[in-house]
Amino acid sequence: MRILFHVDMNSFFASVELSFRPELRGKPVAVAGSVEDRRGIIVTSTYEARAKGVKTAMPVWQAKKVCPELILLKSNFDRYRTASRNMFEILRSYTSLVEPVSIDEGYMDVTQYHGQVHPYVLAEQIQEHLLRDMNLPCSIGIAPNKFLAKMASDMKKPNGITILRKRELPEKLWPLSIHEMQGIGKKTVSKWEKANILTIGDLAQADPLFIAEKFGSTAIKLQKRAQGHDNRPVNPDSIHEFKSIGNSTTLPRDTSNEQKIETILKQLADSVSSRLGKKNVVAYGIQLTIKYHDWKITNKSEKVSDAFHTTDEIYFRAKALFKRAWNNKPIRLLGISTYDLVDKQDAFKQLNLFTQEKDQKDYQIQQAMQTIQDKFGQHALIKGANGYEARRKWIEQRSLRGTSLEKPDQQE
């Protein structure tokens, strides 16, 4: 029998800010990318603000409308990263088996404490330690596996502790709506509901053949978890499994043709963007690699304050690096690599009046392109510079009109 904890910090960004501004505790507070701009986005908020109707990703103007007394604080990501490192150091003081899964949550395997201290008491000690040393609240789920521990930590917030045993699944877990199941995204909830899978219990007790036919082999794994089966270990090294994501290509022949070089950079940017999307991460750093005809290599990199992941963002940053690095000699190899990766749900961009509409439009385009490439192959939209731009405009028109690109989802 394993004893696993899932530690989930409560309203992490807002809580970190309140640790510096304790006089704001108990008040409706929200962290926003741009507090001066009415079209800025709410990053997170305290539970007092949530009770008034403030939600993550809500525009500032709307948040102020539903909660006129809302106190807005500007985001400080460096501060949150420092707090995250300190938080995980505290967790590691109890066991080396700590697996961070995002900036504000992680798993702990505390099986070694079995027979020495009750898991609930140990969880209380960890909560008190985080409050005493960092003034940060958390919720902790206790269970025999990762899935159940994660589900348990969501059951009591803020500052709750929940034990979820396998024998308690029919009464505690199965009545929950299917949209509360970890591993089922918001976009797919309607598909499950159309198949009459309305609760986690419905999934647990459904015919496996029906589930596989409707949702594929991955759904069987979700069903096993709903039944209480999850053998994944707590892996302290998992966060280091990919430190960077990139791609490179050796050219068919050495070239100094800028048009050809730009086309290759676009293809590489598209490939890297796709891989970032599949890992559900964004980047704060980018590196360009150039290998010349004489095998000499040049690397040029930069770190930025706003996370990026789309094809256009990667391409334009890589192109700027290229112009700074290229010595006009023939090129044999080009590579783009992104680093300083962060889970997408933990990253945010300080949108403002001048960039928000463009960012939203680019996001729609990126999603449409990803859908097409998933169906028809990585290079379905990239065949030369002119073709790239023409297809990009075509995608933009279709995605904004809501025509044929949306039909597959509607039909499913």
N, C-alpha and C positions, 0 to 999 in steps of 0.2 A: 504494500500500500504506500503510495506516494502522498506527500503533503505539499501542495503547491499554493503559492500566494500570487494573486494578480494585484499589484499596487497601482492605483489610478489616481493621480493628483487631481484635485477638484478645482475647476476653473483656473487652470495653472497660470496662464499669463496674467489674469486679473489678480490672482492670489499673490504672485510675485510682486506685482505693483503695490498691493496693499501691505506687504511686508516692509516696504519703504515708506508707506503712507498709512500707518495704523489708525490715524484719525478718521479714515474713510470706511472703516469696517462697519458692517451693518447697513451701509447705504447702497443704493443702486449705482454700480460702477461698471463701465465697459471700456475695453481697450479697442482702439480703432487705428487703422492704418494712417488715416489723416483726420485729425480731430477738427481742424479748421474747415474742412471741406464737407459740405452737406451731402455730397455724393460719395464720401469715403465709406468704407465698409467696416462693420463691427467684426472684430476678430474673436473676441470672447467677452463674457460678462459675468458678473457675480450672480448668485442665486436670487438676491434681492431684485436685481434688474430683470432676471428671467421671469420672476413672478409677475412683473409688470408687462410682460409681453416682448421683451427685447430678446432677439435671437441672433445667433452667429450668422454672418454673411448678410445681415440686414443693413440697408443703407443708413447712414447716420441720421439723415433727415427723418426717416421713418421711425427710427429708434427714439428720437427726441419727441416725435409725435405721440407714440404710445406711452412714453415715460418722460414727461417734461422736466422732471427733476434729475434726470440721468447725468451722472458725472463722467465725462469722457477723458480718458488718459491716452496719450500717444504711445504706440508700441515701441518696445526696446528689445530687439531680438537678441542682442549680445547679452543683455541681462538675463534673459530666459535660458540661454544656453549655459551660462555660468551656474544658474540655479539648478538646471538639470544635472550637470556634472556633480554638483555637491549632493544632490538628492540621491543619485546612484552610488556615490561613495558611502553614504550612510547605509544604504541597503546592503552593500558589499561588506560592511562591518559585521553583518549577521551571518552571511554565507557567501562563498565565492560563486555559487550557482545563481547568478543574476543575469537575466537576459532582457536588455532594453529593447522595446519594440517601437517606441517613438520618444519624443522629447520628454513626455510626461507620464509614461506608463511602462511597466515591465513586469516580468515574472520572476519569482524566487522559488527555488526548491529548498524547502526547510525540513525535509524528511529526517535529517540528521538530529533534529530536536525531538523526535518521537520518543515519548517516555520520559523526557526531561521537563518539558513545559507544555501546557495545553496550547494548541494552535491559536485559539482565540486570545489567550493571554499574550502570546508572542506578537500577534497582530496589534494588540493594544500598545505594547511596548514600542513597536515600530512607529505607529501613529504618533505617540507621545514624543518620540525622539525627533521626528520631522517637525512637529509643532514647536518643540523646545529650541531646537537648533536653527530652524529655518523659518518658523512661523508660517508653515505651509500645511494645509489640511489635505487628507487623502482618504479614499475609500479602498478597502481591501476585500478581495474575494478569496475564500479558502475552499479548496476542492482537491480531488485526487488527480485532476488533469488540467491542462491549459484551458480548454474550451469552457469547462464548468467554472473554473476560477475567474475567467473573464466575464462570463455571464453573471456570476455572483457579485462581482465588484460593481456592476451596474444596478444592482437591486436596492442598494441603500446609499443615497447621496444627499447631501455631502457628509463626509466624515463617518461613513458607516462601515461596519464589518459584517460580512455574511458568510456563513458556512453552507455549502451546497453539497450534499452527499448523493450518491447514485440512487439510493433508495427513496430519496425525496423528489426525484424528477417528476413523477406524475402530479404531485401537488404544487411544486414550486416553479418548475420550468415549463412543463408541457402546456399549461394554460396560456402562456404568453403568446402574443401575436407573432406571426411569422416575420414581421418587419423588425422585431427585436432580436432575431437570431444573428449571432456573429457569423459573418461569412456570406450573408445574403445582402446584396447592395440594394439601395433604394430604387434603382431603375428596374430591378427584376422582381420586386415585390408583387406587382400587378400580375406577372406571369404565374407566380405561385398561387395567387388568389384565384386566377381563372381556372387553375387546375384543382380548385377546392382544397388547397393546402393553406388553411387560414391560421393555424397555430403551430407552434413547435411540436406539439403532440401529434398533430396531423402528419407532419413530416416523419416523425419517429415511427409511427405505426403504419405508414403507407406501404403499398406493395413495391419492393425494390425495382422490379421490372418496369412498373409504371413510372417510377421516378427517373430511372435511367433513360427510358424512351423519351420522356418529356423534357428532361433537363441535362442529359448527358452523364458520363461516368463521374464527373466531379461532384454531382449531386448525391451520389451514394456515400461519398466521404462526409458530406454535410449530414446525411441521415444517420450515419454511424455516430457522429458527434451528438446529435440530438438524442440518441439512445444512451449517451454517456460514455462512448468509447473514443479515446484520444490518447495515443501512445507517444506523442511528440515530446522529446526531452526538453528541459530548460537548457539552452545552449548559449553560454556566455560569449561565444565567438561569432554568433550569427550576425551581429551588427557589423562585423568586419568582413562579411562574405563578399561584399562589393564596396570597395573604397572609391572606385571611379567607374564610369560607364563611357565607353567611347568606341570609335570605329576608324579604321584606316584602309586605304586602298593603294595598291601599286599600279601606276598608270601603264596602259598598254605600250606607250613609248614616251620618252622624256619630252616635256613640252614647256614652252614659255608663253603659250597662248592664254591670255587672261580670260577670254570667254570660256574656254574649256575648263580652266581652273575653277572659275566661279560655278560652273555646272557641277563639277565634282564636289565642291564644298557644299552645295545645296543637297546633293544626294547623301553626303555624309551626315549633314545636319538632320536630314529627315530620318536616317537610320538611327542616329543617337536619340532623337526625340522619341521615336517609337520604343526604343529599349528603356528609356526613362519612364515612359508611360506604363509599360508592362511591369516595371518594378514599383510603380506608384510613388516615385520620388522626383524631386526637383533639385536643381544644382545652384550653387553659389560661386562656382569656379569653372573656368574653361581653359583648355590648353590646345594650342595648334602645333602640329608637328610637320615639318617640311624636311624631306630627304632629297638632296640634289643629285644630279647625274653623276657626280664624283663621290657619292655615298656620304658626304658630309650632312650632318643633321642639325637643324635649328628648331628649338622649342620656344614658344612665346605663350605666356599665360596671364590671366588676370582674375581677381576676385571682385564680386560686385555685391551691392547691398540688397538688391531685389532678386529673389529666386527666379529662375527661368527654366523652361522645359519645352517650349514649342519649337517647331522647325525654324520659323522666321527669327526668333530670338537667338537661337544657336547659330544660325547662318550669319546674321549680321554681326554678331560678336566675333565669330571666327574670321569673317571677311576683314574686319577692322584689325585683328591681330595679324592677318596675312599681309596687309598693306604695310604694317610696321616691320614685319620680319623678312619679307622676300627681298633677295638681292638681285632679282631679274635674271638669274641663271636658270637653266632648264631643270625642271622638277621631275623626280622619279616617283615619289610617294607623298601622299597627303594624309593627315590624320587629325581627327577632332576628338578630344576627350573632355568629359565633364567630371568635376570632383566636388568635394565638400557637399555631399548629398544629404538631403533631409527628406523625411517622409512628407508627401504632399499635404497631408492633413495638418502638419505642424508648420508649414510655411505659409507666408502671406505676402501680399504685395501692397505697398502703400499707394493705392489708386488715388488719383486726383482728377480734378475737373477736365484736364487736358488729355488724360490717357485712358480713363475708364472705358469710354465707348469703344476705343480701338482694342483694348484688352479683351472686352467681352466679345467683340466681333472675331478677333483672332482665335479666341477659345472655341467659338462655334465652328470656325473653319478647321481648326486642328482636330476637333472631335469627328467632323465629317470625313476628313482625310484618313484618320485612323480607322474608321469603320470600313472605308473602301479598301484600304491596304490589308486589313485583316481578312477581307473576303477574297481579294483578287491578287494579293502579293505585295511585297514591300515596294516594288518599283512601278506599280500600276499608274502612278501619277507623275512620274519623273522620267521625261525623255527629252533632255535638252533644256536650255534656259528658256527659250520661247514657249516650249510645251509646258514647262513648269508653271510659268506665270499665267498662261492661258487656262490651264486646268485649275489653278488656284482661284481665278476669277469665276470660273464655271462652278466650282464648289461653293464659293461664297454666295453666288446668286441662288443656287439650289437650296443651300442650308438656310438662308434667310427667308426664302419663299415657302419653305416647308413642303417641297414637292417630293419627288420620287425617292430622295435619299432617306426620308423618314418612313417610307412604306414598310420596310422589313420589320421595324419595331412595332408598327401599328398592327401588322398582320399577326405577329407573334403574341 
